[in-house]
Structures are given as structure tokens and as C-alpha cells.
């Protein structure tokens, strides 16, 4: 069976920022093939790539991201700040998806307050992305209660922040909270993504939430890759989330 035939159940999103760190090291003498590693991840079950793109890493990462976009094997999602110069960075070769988030030191955090100022800043960008056929999402807290503030029809999806494991009982409450938030988002007309957590147990639990279409993971894959190899780390993660979704159904 083709590893991507489970896309209709749940998709595995692979964050590529840790690969960029290895690529940076290769520039100073080590050998690492970023694009080859991406191909291996696709063959092992990655359904979409994500990348936190900033002014600081754009110089080295944009050529690599544009290669991935032109390869067109899986969609590429870039995660950017609301004021990021997306059209200056990509010109005609836009990514398949753009996720807006609060960016601090090349890390993405939920936008806890979507102010009128932020909405006004985004309006023109959102319209241009919509015309270009780019899917747009916004990273929000896992316990977001009100989606009525999103009067912007150009937003297609919401990405919910990480569920952190804080003991078994609290963890159960966190997953219930995430499930309720996802249900509210779907009811408001949005597709739902999740930005995983650091613990495999958490990711398995998140995969049981039926309204979540895609789980994005990054650091945990690279921790596993050091012990088991990159291809096996991705393949095992895909099997883990698909198994959890199938068992839940």
C-alpha cells in the first residue's frame, strides 16, 4: 500500500527548520543534502512540509524552499509573521500554503490577540494570496474559544498550538480542550491543523481528535532520527498517527 493512501484519514506535516541547521553546518565543511533529506521524508510518508521563514533565515533558506516548491511532490507551507514580505521573497513561485503566526527567534507561537491593526495589515496580503490560490491559515492557542473575530473570508484553516504533557490527568483535559476547540473551528468553517508536541504520547492522543486534518511535527522527528535514522523516524511517526486515528474510528 502506498504510504500516502492514508491522507484521507490524517496527514503528517514535517517541519524542516531542524534540517536547515544541518544545512548551515554543511556550509562550513560537513556534507548534508537538504533536498535529498526532503525526498526521503516524502517517500517515508510526509504529506506536507512546513518551514518557519524569517528575515534572519531567508537568505539561506529561500533557495532551498523554492527548489522544494518547484519539485511539486508535496505541498510546502511557510509560517511567517503577519508583516512578512511574502511576495518579495517568492515572486511568482509561491508556496502552496501560508500560516501566519507570532515569530520569535525562528520559533512560531500562537497569535493570542488578532487586533484590528493586524487584520488591516493582513487584508491586502490575504486578498493577494487568495487570488493566487494559496491556502491561508493562522496559528492560534489550543484553547481558542471565539472564532467570530475572523471575519476574513480569505482564511481557510486554523492551526492550533501544542498540547504539552503535564501529567496523565491534565493531559486528558488538554486533549478534551483541544477537541472542543477543533470542533468550534470546524463549525466556524475552518479546516484544522495541529502543531504536535514534544512527546510521542501527546501526538498519538492528538491524532485521535477527528476534526484535526494534519499534525505538524519537527523536533521530535530529529531526536528519533539520531537514534533510528531519518527515514525510519518519519515512517514510524506516520504509522503512529495513522494507527491512532484508525483505532479511534
Secondary structure, 3 states (H helix, E strand, C coil): CCHHHHCCCCEEEEECHHHHHHHHHHHCCCCCCHHHHHHHHHHHCCCEEEEECCCCCHHHHHHHHHHHHHHCCCEEEEEECCCCCHHHHHCCCCCCEEEECEEECCEEECCCCCCHHHHHHHHHHHHHHHHCCCEEEEEECCCCCCCCCCCCCCCCEEEECCCCCCCHHHHHHHHHHHHHHHHHHHHCCCEEEECCCCCHHHHHHHHCCCCCCEEEECHHHHHHHHHHCHHHHHHHHHHHHHHHHHHHC
